[in-house]
Amino acid sequence: MEFPVYLWYIGGGMKIAVVGTGYVGLVTGVVLAELGNDVICVDNDPGKVARLSQGIPTIYEPGIDEMLKRGIAEGHLVFSHDAAEATRQSEIVFIAVGTPPGEDGSPDLTAVKAVANAIAPAIDKYTVVVNKSTVPVGSGDLVESIIRSHHIAEHLFDVVSNPEFLREGSAIFDTLNPDRIVIGAKRKEAAHRLVELYAPLERPMHITDLNSAELIKYASNSFLAMKISFINAISRLCETCGANVGDVAKGIGSDARIGSQFLQAGLGWGGSCFPKDVQGLVATADRLGYDFRLLKETIEINDTQTLHFLNRLDKRLGGFADKRIALLGLAFKPNTDDIRDAKSLIIIEEILRRGGTIQAYDPIAAENVRALYPQIQYVDTLYDVGKDADAAILVTEWNEFKQLDFSRLGAPMRQRILFDGRRIYRREAIERAGFEYATIGA
Ligand code: UGA
């Protein structure tokens, strides 16, 4: 059902607790404070609480710095380590803690359960408990049963599912301008509290049941990952038949039923969400007795995409042994320092294993990779990355790479070979600078 938002917008801020100050929790808390609510963000890491209380962001995200400082200065945003006390002071409590993949690929709900147990004894008036963490179908019921096990009366609380669709790198914008807001609840009254909270955003809201809301999140991420794997599979065909995947993507994407977004062929999808969520939906399907082969193949295509590209370079160089490779970009995508499941890690691992050496440049993610691979060389200036290199690989499509001075990049290189893993360059411009150019799907 769709609600005309104006019916519910009665104005005035609400009292909110957000438990977990990771990516989703912090951005949610900061944005809700910006909208005029009184928000307590809770984390059990005292170092994080101290840093955030001083207005220092714990994640890299465009726009968060100013909004965090403004929320604190205006008295709408505070940080605490005490989930129970924050619950006592709030009418809506968001659970926004991590759900990392467990051994079988299904999300580990330890942190969600711990929060439910921590907040339950503090529920002494009607409270809406909102699952914002990405959790498998049935988790809303689980949280409800945990709270009930603390003998909290049924009329004192409701559990609501309100999945998050923000992207790293544009998290603030996405939270303020979501395509849709999904609210899953057993009782209408509980859903209405969230409708009221989000009304100022004036975005479409979909009210549904708990299980459907939980599934919408996994189905969305899995569908997007499948779309990328599809175009990456097409890119392999293009390479063998001489077609151009960019043109194919444009041609199919302009059909409104397909849509042009998430059809950018490249090294494949990474990050903290798609790999975990696609795997999570496969695990849920297995548990429910359905063999989700479409998603298994989606993963398989993604797992082989980067290696396939790397093998092309290996062949061109006659092996990586004693070759020096320059990497442009390390983050899993631009505008973030996140390297979780980044394609750069597979590339580094594989080149080192095959006897090559690496020098890398990334505007902000280099330190995170250095912690894992201290043995490779990191340069602070973009144009130093080419020094004595036998080839360069474009791994992350940072804006600053888009207008490269190719002559300057190529000058210190031993061989001017550029493998573009994100299809951001025009072949003619690069070849004019004396480079040999190879890209995905062409
Ligand atoms: C993704 C979803 O887009 C968000 O809606 C969701 O809220 C989030 O996961 C989450 O579940 O928390 P995010 O992981 O930040 O967001 O990054 P995306 O921008 O979706 O990119 C994911 C991966 O796909 C990146 O590795 C990117 O390089 C790759 N990608 C994306 C492509 O290879 N081609 C494309 O056309 C688009």
Residues whose N, C-alpha, C, O or C-beta is under 5 A from the ligand:
A	BS01	UGA	E164 F165 L166 R167 E168 I228 F262 L263 Q264 G266 G268 W269 G270 G271 S272 C273 F274 F332 K333
